[in-house]
C-alpha cells in the first residue's frame, strides 16, 4: 500500500516516467533511452529494481503501526515507595494488596496500622473466653450448651430465663452479666414505646413526621430502630414520665432475688446535657442497664405483664424448693399487642435479621448498638423471646469489643441459641413442674385478682 507521503518520497527520488515504468500503467517512448546505448529491456529492469529498493523503507514505514508494549504483571503491580505511602495515608491502611512492595512501603503500612490500633477508642477485646470462671451448678445444661456454642469466641454474655417463672436457666460469662451494666443503646426504645402507649402520646398507627415528607409508625420504628422517632416520643413524654415507667419496669434496681454478686445498674437523676431526654429514649444516654434487668423486662412482655424477680438456684435443694416471686404486675396487657409486631418485624425485616426469621418458630426482639464512652467499649445488645411450643424462653445477649460488634451480631448469637435448642427438641419437651412452682403460681394468681 502506497500512501500520499510515500508518493511524495517517490517523486523526490524519481522522475514521473520512472514511476510509470514501475507501476506499468503507461508505455515508455523508445527514444527516451536511445542516447544511452543501453537496451530497452535492460534499462527497464535496472530502473524497476532501483525504484523497488528505494521504495521499500517508505512503504514499510508508512504502513507499520508501532504497538505499545504492555507492562508485565509484575512491573504493572509494583508501586513506588512514594506512591504507596500516599495511598496508605489516604486509605488509612484499610487494605494492603499482597504485591511486590518495597521494604519502605511495607514499613510505612505497618506503622500506620499501629497508629490506628493505638488510637482506637475501644478497650475491651472483641474475642475472649467468655466461660472463664463460670460455675454451672444448678444450671440447665442443655440450655447452657446451646448458649455457649452460639456465643463461640466472642466476648460477651448470654442470659436465658424462663419468663413464666423468672428462673435463670443459664448465665454465660457470669462476671459480665452481674456487673453494674452498660448503656442500653436502642433497647431502651422498648421502655419508650410502652410509656408512650400508656400515656396516649402515640398509638401503633400514629405516623410521626421525622423529616420533610418522611413519616413513620411505631411498628416500623421499632423494627428499624429509628432514633428520630423515639427521640420525639421522649420529648413528648418528658423526663418525669420516662423516669416513672423506667423504674416501673425495673431499671435502676436489682432484677434478681438473692443472686450473689449482682449489681443494680443506674438511672440518671437528670436528663443528659447532650441531647436531653430525647437522647435517653433513643440511645439510652446516661443509663446503665444490666443483662438481668433487660431479661426481666422482656420476660414481662413474653408472659403478659408479670415482672418476676429473677432467681438463680445453684443447688439441688434450691431447685427443689424454687418458688416464683412476683415483683409487680405491670398494666401493659393492652400495649403488648402494639409493641410485639415491631419486635417481630425487627427479626423479619429490620435490624435483627441475623436472628433468622422462621414463621414456624417466630422470635421477637430489639437490638441495640452504641459506644459506651465510660468503659469505653462498643456494644451489641439483643433482648428477645420466642413464641413457639410449650417452653417459651427469654434470651438476652450483650457483646463488647471493637467496631465489628453491634446489635445485629448479637441477634445472630441469640438466633443460634434458639436454633440449637430447637434441634435438641427443647421446645417440644414437657417441662417438669414442682409442687412449689404450682403453689407459687397460685399465690401470684390470687394476688392479681
C-alpha positions as CSV (number, residue, x, y, z in Angstrom):
1,X,0.0,0.0,0.0
2,X,1.4,3.4,-1.1
3,X,0.2,6.3,1.0
4,X,0.3,10.0,0.0
5,X,3.5,10.6,1.9
6,X,5.1,7.6,0.1
7,X,4.2,9.0,-3.3
8,X,5.8,12.3,-2.3
9,X,9.0,10.5,-1.4
10,X,9.0,8.7,-4.7
11,X,8.5,11.9,-6.6
12,X,11.5,13.4,-4.9
13,X,13.7,10.4,-5.9
14,X,12.5,9.6,-9.4
15,X,11.0,11.1,-12.5
16,X,7.4,10.7,-13.4
17,X,8.3,8.4,-16.2
18,X,10.3,6.1,-13.9
19,X,7.2,5.9,-11.7
20,X,5.0,5.0,-14.7
21,X,7.6,2.3,-15.7
22,X,7.4,0.8,-12.1
23,X,3.7,0.7,-12.0
24,X,3.2,-0.4,-15.6
25,X,0.3,2.0,-16.2
26,X,1.8,3.6,-19.3
27,X,4.5,2.6,-22.0
28,X,7.8,4.5,-22.3
29,X,8.7,6.1,-25.6
30,X,11.7,4.3,-27.2
31,X,13.6,7.5,-27.8
32,X,13.9,8.2,-24.1
33,X,16.8,5.7,-24.0
34,X,18.4,5.9,-27.5
35,X,21.2,8.1,-26.3
36,X,22.4,5.9,-23.5
37,X,23.3,2.9,-25.7
38,X,21.6,0.6,-23.3
39,X,18.9,-1.8,-24.5
40,X,15.3,-1.0,-23.6
41,X,14.7,-4.3,-21.8
42,X,17.9,-4.0,-19.7
43,X,17.1,-0.4,-18.8
44,X,13.6,-1.3,-17.7
45,X,14.9,-4.0,-15.4
46,X,17.6,-1.7,-13.8
47,X,15.1,1.2,-13.2
48,X,12.5,-1.2,-11.8
49,X,14.9,-2.8,-9.3
50,X,16.3,0.5,-8.2
51,X,12.9,2.0,-7.7
52,X,11.8,-1.0,-5.7
53,X,14.8,-0.9,-3.4
54,X,14.3,2.8,-2.7
55,X,10.6,2.4,-2.1
56,X,10.8,-0.4,0.4
57,X,11.6,1.8,3.5
58,X,8.9,4.3,2.7
59,X,6.3,1.6,2.1
60,X,7.0,-0.3,5.3
61,X,7.4,2.8,7.4
62,X,4.1,4.2,6.3
63,X,2.1,1.0,6.9
64,X,3.6,-0.3,10.1
65,X,1.9,0.6,13.4
66,X,4.1,0.6,16.4
67,X,2.3,-1.2,19.3
68,X,2.9,-0.2,22.9
69,X,4.4,-2.9,24.9
70,X,2.0,-3.9,27.7
71,X,3.6,-3.9,31.1
72,X,4.2,-7.3,32.6
73,X,2.0,-8.3,35.6
74,X,4.9,-7.7,38.0
75,X,6.0,-4.3,36.6
76,X,2.4,-3.2,36.5
77,X,1.7,-4.0,40.1
78,X,4.9,-2.6,41.6
79,X,4.3,0.8,43.1
80,X,7.0,3.3,44.0
81,X,7.5,3.9,47.8
82,X,6.2,7.5,47.5
83,X,3.0,6.3,45.7
84,X,2.4,3.5,48.2
85,X,2.9,5.8,51.2
86,X,0.4,8.3,49.7
87,X,-2.1,5.5,49.3
88,X,-1.6,4.3,52.8
89,X,-2.1,7.8,54.2
90,X,-5.3,8.3,52.2
91,X,-6.9,4.9,52.7
92,X,-6.0,4.6,56.3
93,X,-4.4,1.2,55.7
94,X,-7.8,-0.3,55.1
95,X,-6.4,-2.8,52.6
96,X,-2.8,-3.5,51.6
97,X,-2.6,-5.7,48.5
98,X,-0.2,-8.6,48.7
99,X,2.1,-7.4,45.8
100,X,5.8,-6.5,45.4
101,X,6.1,-3.7,47.9
102,X,9.4,-2.4,48.8
103,X,10.7,-2.5,52.4
104,X,10.0,1.1,52.8
105,X,6.3,0.9,51.7
106,X,5.7,-2.2,53.9
107,X,7.2,-0.5,57.0
108,X,5.1,2.6,56.3
109,X,1.9,0.5,56.2
110,X,2.8,-1.3,59.4
111,X,3.5,1.9,61.2
112,X,0.2,3.4,60.1
113,X,-1.7,0.3,61.3
114,X,0.0,0.5,64.7
115,X,-1.1,4.2,64.9
116,X,-4.7,3.2,64.2
117,X,-4.7,0.5,66.9
118,X,-3.2,2.8,69.4
119,X,-5.9,5.5,68.6
120,X,-8.8,3.0,68.9
121,X,-11.4,4.3,71.4
122,X,-12.5,0.8,72.5
123,X,-10.5,-1.0,75.1
124,X,-12.5,-4.3,75.5
125,X,-11.3,-7.1,73.3
126,X,-13.8,-8.5,70.7
127,X,-12.8,-12.1,71.3
128,X,-12.3,-13.8,74.7
129,X,-13.0,-17.0,76.6
130,X,-16.4,-16.0,77.9
131,X,-16.8,-19.1,80.1
132,X,-13.7,-18.5,82.1
133,X,-14.6,-18.5,85.8
134,X,-18.2,-19.6,85.4
135,X,-19.9,-22.1,87.7
136,X,-22.5,-24.4,86.1
137,X,-24.0,-25.6,89.4
138,X,-27.8,-25.6,89.2
139,X,-28.0,-24.6,85.5
140,X,-29.9,-26.3,82.8
141,X,-27.0,-28.0,81.0
142,X,-28.9,-28.4,77.7
143,X,-29.6,-24.7,77.6
144,X,-26.1,-23.8,78.6
145,X,-24.5,-25.9,75.9
146,X,-26.7,-24.2,73.3
147,X,-25.7,-20.7,74.6
148,X,-22.0,-21.5,74.8
149,X,-21.9,-22.9,71.3
150,X,-23.8,-19.9,70.0
151,X,-21.5,-17.3,71.6
152,X,-18.4,-19.0,70.4
153,X,-15.2,-16.9,70.7
154,X,-17.0,-13.6,71.1
155,X,-16.5,-11.5,74.2
156,X,-19.9,-11.3,75.8
157,X,-22.7,-12.8,77.9
158,X,-25.8,-14.8,77.2
159,X,-28.6,-14.9,79.8
160,X,-31.5,-17.3,79.3
161,X,-34.6,-17.0,81.5
162,X,-37.9,-18.8,81.8
163,X,-40.4,-16.0,81.5
164,X,-43.2,-18.0,83.2
165,X,-41.2,-18.3,86.5
166,X,-38.3,-15.9,86.4
167,X,-35.8,-18.7,86.8
168,X,-32.4,-18.1,85.2
169,X,-31.6,-21.3,83.3
170,X,-28.1,-20.3,82.3
171,X,-25.8,-17.3,82.6
172,X,-22.7,-17.5,80.3
173,X,-20.0,-15.1,81.5
174,X,-21.4,-14.6,84.9
175,X,-19.0,-11.8,85.8
176,X,-20.1,-9.6,82.9
177,X,-23.8,-10.4,83.4
178,X,-23.8,-9.4,87.1
179,X,-21.8,-6.2,87.0
180,X,-23.2,-2.7,87.0
181,X,-24.2,-2.7,83.4
182,X,-23.7,-0.7,80.2
183,X,-25.5,1.9,78.2
184,X,-28.6,0.2,76.9
185,X,-28.4,1.7,73.4
186,X,-31.6,1.2,71.4
187,X,-33.0,-1.5,73.7
188,X,-34.3,1.5,75.8
189,X,-36.8,2.0,72.9
190,X,-38.9,-0.8,74.4
191,X,-39.4,1.3,77.5
192,X,-40.1,4.4,75.4
193,X,-42.7,2.6,73.3
194,X,-44.6,1.2,76.3
195,X,-44.5,4.5,78.1
196,X,-45.7,6.4,75.0
197,X,-48.6,4.0,74.5
198,X,-49.6,4.0,78.2
199,X,-49.7,7.8,78.2
200,X,-51.5,8.1,74.9
201,X,-48.7,10.0,73.3
202,X,-48.6,7.6,70.4
203,X,-50.6,4.7,69.1
204,X,-49.3,1.9,66.9
205,X,-50.7,3.6,63.8
206,X,-49.7,7.1,64.7
207,X,-47.4,8.4,62.0
208,X,-44.9,10.9,63.3
209,X,-43.1,13.3,61.0
210,X,-39.4,12.7,61.1
211,X,-38.0,14.9,58.4
212,X,-39.6,16.5,55.3
213,X,-42.2,14.1,53.9
214,X,-40.8,11.1,55.9
215,X,-43.4,9.7,58.3
216,X,-43.2,6.5,60.3
217,X,-45.4,4.5,62.7
218,X,-44.5,2.6,65.8
219,X,-44.1,-0.9,64.3
220,X,-41.6,0.2,61.6
221,X,-39.8,2.5,64.1
222,X,-39.2,-0.5,66.4
223,X,-38.3,-2.9,63.6
224,X,-35.8,-0.5,62.1
225,X,-34.8,1.2,65.4
226,X,-35.4,4.7,64.2
227,X,-33.7,7.1,66.5
228,X,-35.6,10.2,65.4
229,X,-39.0,8.6,66.1
230,X,-38.1,7.7,69.7
231,X,-36.3,10.9,70.4
232,X,-39.6,12.6,69.5
233,X,-41.5,10.2,71.9
234,X,-39.1,11.0,74.7
235,X,-39.5,14.8,74.2
236,X,-43.3,14.5,74.2
237,X,-43.2,12.4,77.4
238,X,-40.7,14.5,79.3
239,X,-38.1,13.3,81.8
240,X,-40.5,12.7,84.7
241,X,-42.8,10.3,82.9
242,X,-39.9,8.5,81.2
243,X,-38.3,8.0,84.6
244,X,-41.6,6.8,86.1
245,X,-42.1,4.0,83.6
246,X,-38.4,3.1,83.5
247,X,-38.4,2.5,87.3
248,X,-41.7,0.7,87.0
249,X,-40.2,-1.8,84.5
250,X,-37.2,-2.4,86.9
251,X,-34.5,-0.1,85.7
252,X,-32.2,1.3,88.4
253,X,-32.8,-1.6,90.8
254,X,-31.7,-5.2,91.1
255,X,-33.6,-7.6,88.9
256,X,-32.7,-10.7,90.9
257,X,-33.6,-12.0,94.3
258,X,-30.6,-13.2,96.3
259,X,-28.3,-13.5,93.3
260,X,-24.8,-13.3,94.7
261,X,-22.7,-10.6,93.1
262,X,-25.5,-8.8,91.2
263,X,-25.2,-5.1,90.8
264,X,-28.2,-2.8,90.1
265,X,-27.3,-0.6,87.2
266,X,-28.2,3.1,87.4
267,X,-30.8,5.6,86.3
268,X,-29.8,9.3,86.0
269,X,-31.2,11.9,88.3
270,X,-31.4,14.4,85.5
271,X,-31.6,14.2,81.7
272,X,-28.2,14.3,80.0
273,X,-26.9,17.7,78.9
274,X,-26.1,16.4,75.5
275,X,-29.4,15.9,73.8
276,X,-31.7,15.8,76.8
277,X,-34.4,13.3,77.3
278,X,-34.6,12.5,73.6
279,X,-31.1,11.0,73.8
280,X,-32.2,8.9,76.7
281,X,-35.2,7.4,74.8
282,X,-33.3,6.8,71.6
283,X,-29.7,5.9,72.7
284,X,-30.0,5.2,76.4
285,X,-27.6,8.0,77.1
286,X,-26.8,8.4,80.9
287,X,-28.4,5.0,81.8
288,X,-26.6,1.8,83.0
289,X,-28.6,-1.4,82.1
290,X,-27.7,-4.9,83.2
291,X,-28.5,-8.0,81.1
292,X,-30.6,-9.3,84.0
293,X,-32.7,-6.1,84.0
294,X,-33.3,-6.4,80.3
295,X,-34.2,-10.1,80.7
296,X,-36.8,-9.3,83.4
297,X,-38.3,-6.6,81.2
298,X,-38.6,-8.7,78.1
299,X,-39.9,-11.6,80.2
300,X,-42.8,-9.4,81.4
301,X,-43.8,-8.8,77.7
302,X,-43.4,-12.5,76.9
303,X,-45.7,-13.6,79.8
304,X,-48.3,-10.9,79.5
305,X,-47.3,-8.3,82.1
306,X,-45.8,-10.0,85.2
307,X,-42.4,-8.7,86.3
308,X,-40.8,-11.6,88.2
309,X,-37.8,-11.4,90.4
310,X,-35.1,-13.4,88.6
311,X,-33.8,-16.3,90.7
312,X,-30.7,-18.3,90.1
313,X,-30.9,-21.6,92.0
314,X,-27.4,-23.2,92.3
315,X,-28.1,-26.4,94.3
316,X,-30.5,-29.3,94.0
317,X,-32.1,-28.2,97.2
318,X,-32.7,-24.7,95.8
319,X,-34.1,-26.2,92.7
320,X,-36.5,-28.5,94.6
321,X,-37.7,-25.5,96.7
322,X,-37.8,-23.0,93.9
323,X,-40.9,-20.8,94.0
324,X,-41.6,-17.9,91.5
325,X,-41.6,-14.5,93.1
326,X,-43.6,-11.6,91.6
327,X,-42.0,-8.2,91.9
328,X,-45.1,-6.4,90.5
329,X,-47.8,-6.7,88.0
330,X,-47.5,-4.3,85.1
331,X,-50.6,-2.8,83.5
332,X,-49.3,-3.4,79.9
333,X,-51.6,-6.1,78.7
334,X,-53.3,-3.7,76.3
335,X,-50.0,-2.5,74.9
336,X,-48.1,-5.8,74.4
337,X,-50.0,-6.4,71.1
338,X,-49.0,-3.0,70.0
339,X,-45.2,-3.4,70.5
340,X,-45.0,-7.1,69.6
341,X,-45.4,-6.6,65.8
342,X,-42.4,-4.2,65.8
343,X,-40.3,-6.6,67.8
344,X,-41.1,-9.4,65.4
345,X,-40.6,-7.1,62.5
346,X,-37.1,-6.5,63.7
347,X,-36.3,-10.2,63.1
348,X,-38.3,-10.5,59.9
349,X,-37.1,-7.4,58.0
350,X,-35.4,-5.0,60.4
351,X,-32.2,-4.7,62.5
352,X,-32.3,-8.3,63.9
353,X,-32.5,-10.2,60.6
354,X,-29.4,-12.2,61.6
355,X,-31.5,-14.0,64.2
356,X,-33.1,-15.8,61.3
357,X,-36.8,-15.4,60.6
358,X,-38.8,-18.6,60.7
359,X,-42.6,-18.4,60.6
360,X,-42.9,-21.7,62.4
361,X,-40.6,-20.6,65.2
362,X,-41.1,-16.8,65.5
363,X,-38.8,-14.6,67.6
364,X,-39.5,-11.1,68.8
365,X,-36.7,-8.8,70.0
366,X,-34.9,-5.5,70.0
367,X,-31.3,-4.7,69.1
368,X,-29.0,-2.1,70.4
369,X,-25.8,-0.7,69.1
370,X,-23.7,2.2,70.5
371,X,-20.4,3.1,72.2
372,X,-20.3,3.2,76.0
373,X,-17.8,6.0,76.5
374,X,-17.5,5.2,80.2
375,X,-16.0,1.8,79.6
376,X,-15.1,2.5,76.8
377,X,-16.3,-0.3,74.5
378,X,-18.5,-0.8,71.5
379,X,-21.7,-2.6,72.5
380,X,-24.1,-5.0,70.8
381,X,-27.4,-5.8,72.6
382,X,-30.3,-8.1,71.8
383,X,-33.2,-8.7,74.1
384,X,-35.7,-11.4,72.8
385,X,-38.2,-14.0,73.4
386,X,-39.6,-16.8,71.3
387,X,-43.3,-17.6,70.7
388,X,-43.4,-21.3,70.0
389,X,-44.1,-24.5,71.8
390,X,-44.6,-25.1,75.5
391,X,-41.3,-23.8,76.7
392,X,-41.0,-20.0,76.0
393,X,-37.6,-18.6,76.7
394,X,-36.1,-15.1,77.0
395,X,-32.6,-14.8,75.5
396,X,-30.5,-11.7,76.2
397,X,-27.2,-11.2,74.5
398,X,-24.6,-8.5,75.3
399,X,-21.4,-8.3,73.3
400,X,-18.5,-6.0,74.0
401,X,-15.5,-5.2,71.8
402,X,-14.4,-3.2,68.8
403,X,-16.3,-1.7,65.9
404,X,-17.3,-5.1,64.4
405,X,-19.6,-5.6,67.5
406,X,-23.2,-4.4,67.1
407,X,-26.8,-5.3,67.7
408,X,-27.3,-7.3,64.5
409,X,-24.3,-9.6,65.5
410,X,-25.9,-10.1,69.0
411,X,-29.2,-11.0,67.3
412,X,-27.3,-13.7,65.3
413,X,-26.0,-15.2,68.6
414,X,-29.5,-15.3,70.1
415,X,-30.9,-16.8,66.9
416,X,-28.4,-19.6,67.1
417,X,-29.3,-20.3,70.7
418,X,-32.9,-20.8,69.7
419,X,-31.9,-23.0,66.7
420,X,-29.6,-25.1,68.9
421,X,-32.4,-25.7,71.3
422,X,-34.9,-26.4,68.5
423,X,-32.5,-29.1,67.1
424,X,-32.5,-30.7,70.6
425,X,-36.3,-30.7,70.7
426,X,-36.2,-28.5,73.8
427,X,-39.4,-26.6,73.0
428,X,-41.4,-29.7,72.4
429,X,-40.5,-31.4,75.6
430,X,-42.8,-31.3,78.7
431,X,-41.1,-29.4,81.5
432,X,-41.3,-30.8,85.0
433,X,-43.2,-28.5,87.3
434,X,-42.6,-28.9,91.0
435,X,-45.4,-28.5,93.6
436,X,-43.6,-25.5,94.9
437,X,-43.8,-23.8,91.5
438,X,-47.5,-24.6,91.3
439,X,-48.0,-23.1,94.7
440,X,-46.1,-20.0,93.7
441,X,-48.3,-19.6,90.5
442,X,-51.5,-20.0,92.6
443,X,-50.3,-17.3,95.0
444,X,-49.5,-15.0,92.2
445,X,-52.9,-15.5,90.6
446,X,-54.7,-14.7,93.8
447,X,-52.6,-11.5,94.2
448,X,-53.7,-10.4,90.8
449,X,-57.4,-10.9,91.4
